[in-house]
């Protein structure tokens, strides 16, 4: 199914583009680091109302 003739069709070109975009997404999303907020900033929102 995946041979040179398939990749020369419009569907095959769309498959190549999809694979390239998924690869780019994985590569770019692996560079994002999720950082936790600093304790001082997190404690500002916790105000006790008496």
ZATOR-659743 format. One record per atom (N, C-alpha, C): residue number from 1; residue in three letters; x, y negated, z negated. Coordinates in steps of 0.001 Angstrom, whole numbers, plus 524288, in hexadecimal, padded with zeros to 5 digits. Layout:
<nodes>
<NUM; "ALA"; <X; Y; Z>>
...
</nodes>
This chain:
<nodes>
<1; "UNK"; <80339; 804A3; 80000>>
<1; "UNK"; <80000; 80000; 80000>>
<1; "UNK"; <80369; 7FB17; 80000>>
<2; "UNK"; <80757; 7FAEB; 7FCA4>>
<2; "UNK"; <80AAA; 7F64E; 7FC73>>
<2; "UNK"; <80F5B; 7F727; 80005>>
<3; "UNK"; <80EAE; 7F5E4; 804D9>>
<3; "UNK"; <812F8; 7F654; 80892>>
<3; "UNK"; <8138F; 7F120; 80B75>>
<4; "UNK"; <81706; 7F0F6; 80F20>>
<4; "UNK"; <81812; 7EC1D; 811F4>>
<4; "UNK"; <81345; 7EA27; 814DE>>
<5; "UNK"; <81021; 7EDBC; 816E4>>
<5; "UNK"; <80B72; 7EC2B; 819C0>>
<5; "UNK"; <80777; 7E995; 81617>>
<6; "UNK"; <806F9; 7EBAF; 81153>>
<6; "UNK"; <80346; 7E962; 80D92>>
<6; "UNK"; <804E1; 7E3D8; 80C22>>
<7; "UNK"; <809E8; 7E2FB; 80B10>>
<7; "UNK"; <80BA1; 7DDDB; 8095E>>
<7; "UNK"; <80BAC; 7D9D3; 80DC3>>
<8; "UNK"; <80AE1; 7DB79; 8128A>>
<8; "UNK"; <80A79; 7D7B3; 816D0>>
<8; "UNK"; <804DA; 7D5E6; 81798>>
<9; "UNK"; <8011F; 7D86C; 814F5>>
<9; "UNK"; <7FBAC; 7D6C4; 81558>>
<9; "UNK"; <7FAAB; 7D244; 8119C>>
<10; "UNK"; <7F620; 7CFCC; 81238>>
<10; "UNK"; <7F4B4; 7CB78; 80ED5>>
<10; "UNK"; <7F409; 7CD51; 8092D>>
<11; "UNK"; <7F1C3; 7D1F2; 8087D>>
<11; "UNK"; <7F125; 7D417; 8033F>>
<11; "UNK"; <7F676; 7D550; 800CB>>
<12; "UNK"; <7FA0B; 7D73E; 803D0>>
<12; "UNK"; <7FF43; 7D862; 801DE>>
<12; "UNK"; <80224; 7D377; 80040>>
<13; "UNK"; <80185; 7CF48; 80344>>
<13; "UNK"; <803F7; 7CA4B; 801DD>>
<13; "UNK"; <8019A; 7C821; 7FCD9>>
<14; "UNK"; <7FC7F; 7C8DB; 7FC23>>
<14; "UNK"; <7F9FA; 7C728; 7F74A>>
<14; "UNK"; <7FBF4; 7CA68; 7F2B7>>
<15; "UNK"; <7FCDE; 7CF6B; 7F390>>
<15; "UNK"; <7FEF4; 7D2CB; 7EF6E>>
<15; "UNK"; <8046D; 7D114; 7EDDF>>
<16; "UNK"; <807A6; 7CFC0; 7F1A3>>
<16; "UNK"; <80CF0; 7CDE0; 7F07F>>
<16; "UNK"; <80CB3; 7C8C8; 7ED68>>
<17; "UNK"; <80937; 7C53A; 7EEFB>>
<17; "UNK"; <808A5; 7C043; 7EC2D>>
<17; "UNK"; <806C6; 7C12F; 7E699>>
<18; "UNK"; <80328; 7C4DA; 7E5E6>>
<18; "UNK"; <80129; 7C60D; 7E0B7>>
<18; "UNK"; <8056A; 7C856; 7DD3F>>
<19; "UNK"; <8087B; 7CBDD; 7DF55>>
<19; "UNK"; <80CC4; 7CE36; 7DC5C>>
<19; "UNK"; <810C4; 7CA0C; 7DAE0>>
<20; "UNK"; <811E2; 7C67E; 7DE7E>>
<20; "UNK"; <815AE; 7C259; 7DD68>>
<20; "UNK"; <813B3; 7BEB7; 7D91A>>
<21; "UNK"; <80EAB; 7BD60; 7D941>>
<21; "UNK"; <80C80; 7B9E4; 7D54E>>
<21; "UNK"; <80C47; 7BC81; 7CFF4>>
<22; "UNK"; <80AFB; 7C18F; 7CFCA>>
<22; "UNK"; <80AEC; 7C455; 7CAC8>>
<22; "UNK"; <8106A; 7C4A8; 7C881>>
<23; "UNK"; <81441; 7C58F; 7CBD1>>
<23; "UNK"; <819AA; 7C5CB; 7CA0A>>
<23; "UNK"; <81B6A; 7C07B; 7C7ED>>
<24; "UNK"; <819FD; 7BC4F; 7CAAD>>
<24; "UNK"; <81B64; 7B70C; 7C8DF>>
<24; "UNK"; <818AB; 7B5CA; 7C3C0>>
<25; "UNK"; <813BF; 7B769; 7C32F>>
<25; "UNK"; <810DF; 7B66D; 7BE5B>>
<25; "UNK"; <8136D; 7B92C; 7B9B9>>
<26; "UNK"; <814EA; 7BE0B; 7BA73>>
<26; "UNK"; <81772; 7C0F9; 7B63E>>
<26; "UNK"; <81CB0; 7BE80; 7B4E2>>
<27; "UNK"; <81F9C; 7BCE1; 7B8D8>>
<27; "UNK"; <824BF; 7BA8C; 7B7E8>>
<27; "UNK"; <82437; 7B55D; 7B4FE>>
<28; "UNK"; <82061; 7B237; 7B67C>>
<28; "UNK"; <81FC8; 7AD23; 7B3F1>>
<28; "UNK"; <81D41; 7AD98; 7AE95>>
<29; "UNK"; <81992; 7B12B; 7ADEE>>
<29; "UNK"; <816F9; 7B1A4; 7A8E0>>
<29; "UNK"; <81A7D; 7B426; 7A4C6>>
<30; "UNK"; <81E6F; 7B701; 7A671>>
<30; "UNK"; <82204; 7B948; 7A2A3>>
<30; "UNK"; <825B5; 7B52C; 7A06E>>
<31; "UNK"; <82602; 7B094; 7A2D6>>
<31; "UNK"; <8295D; 7AC6C; 7A0E7>>
<31; "UNK"; <8269F; 7A90B; 79CD3>>
<32; "UNK"; <8217D; 7A989; 79C59>>
<32; "UNK"; <81E8A; 7A662; 798A3>>
<32; "UNK"; <81EFB; 7A8DB; 79344>>
<33; "UNK"; <8209E; 7A5C7; 78F83>>
<33; "UNK"; <820F6; 7A7BB; 78A32>>
<33; "UNK"; <81CBA; 7A536; 786ED>>
<34; "UNK"; <81A19; 7A851; 783DE>>
<34; "UNK"; <81604; 7A65B; 7806D>>
<34; "UNK"; <81884; 7A53E; 77B2C>>
<35; "UNK"; <81866; 7A060; 779A8>>
<35; "UNK"; <81AC9; 79EF0; 774AC>>
<35; "UNK"; <81678; 79DBC; 770BB>>
<36; "UNK"; <81765; 79F38; 76BF0>>
<36; "UNK"; <813A5; 79E21; 767D0>>
<36; "UNK"; <8144B; 7987E; 76608>>
<37; "UNK"; <8101A; 795FC; 7645D>>
<37; "UNK"; <810A1; 79091; 7629D>>
<37; "UNK"; <813D4; 79036; 75D90>>
<38; "UNK"; <81648; 78BE1; 75CDD>>
<38; "UNK"; <8196B; 78B1B; 7582F>>
<38; "UNK"; <815D7; 78B34; 7536A>>
<39; "UNK"; <817AF; 78D30; 74EEF>>
<39; "UNK"; <81451; 78D8A; 74A4E>>
<39; "UNK"; <81225; 78849; 7488B>>
<40; "UNK"; <81524; 78421; 74932>>
<40; "UNK"; <8134A; 77F06; 74788>>
<40; "UNK"; <80EB4; 77D39; 74AE6>>
<41; "UNK"; <80EFB; 77E29; 74FEB>>
<41; "UNK"; <80AC0; 77CA0; 75370>>
<41; "UNK"; <805F7; 77FF9; 75265>>
<42; "UNK"; <806B7; 784FB; 7514E>>
<42; "UNK"; <80251; 78878; 75057>>
<42; "UNK"; <7FF8D; 78728; 74B3E>>
<43; "UNK"; <8025E; 78513; 74756>>
<43; "UNK"; <7FFF2; 783F1; 74257>>
<43; "UNK"; <7FCDA; 77EDE; 74260>>
<44; "UNK"; <7FDA3; 77B99; 74648>>
<44; "UNK"; <7FACA; 776AA; 74693>>
<44; "UNK"; <7F4FB; 777A8; 74757>>
<45; "UNK"; <7F399; 77B96; 74A63>>
<45; "UNK"; <7EE26; 77CAA; 74B7C>>
<45; "UNK"; <7EB46; 77F43; 7470C>>
<46; "UNK"; <7EDED; 78112; 74307>>
<46; "UNK"; <7EB59; 783BF; 73EB4>>
<46; "UNK"; <7EACB; 7800B; 73A12>>
<47; "UNK"; <7E6C5; 77CE0; 73A3B>>
<47; "UNK"; <7E5B7; 7791A; 7360E>>
<47; "UNK"; <7E0F0; 77B0F; 7331B>>
<48; "UNK"; <7E160; 77B5A; 72DEF>>
<48; "UNK"; <7DD0F; 77D40; 72ABD>>
<48; "UNK"; <7D98B; 778B8; 72940>>
<49; "UNK"; <7D482; 77970; 72A38>>
<49; "UNK"; <7D0B8; 77577; 728D2>>
<49; "UNK"; <7CE13; 7771E; 723C0>>
<50; "UNK"; <7CE89; 773D3; 71FB8>>
<50; "UNK"; <7CC56; 7753C; 71A9C>>
<50; "UNK"; <7C6CF; 7732C; 71A03>>
</nodes>
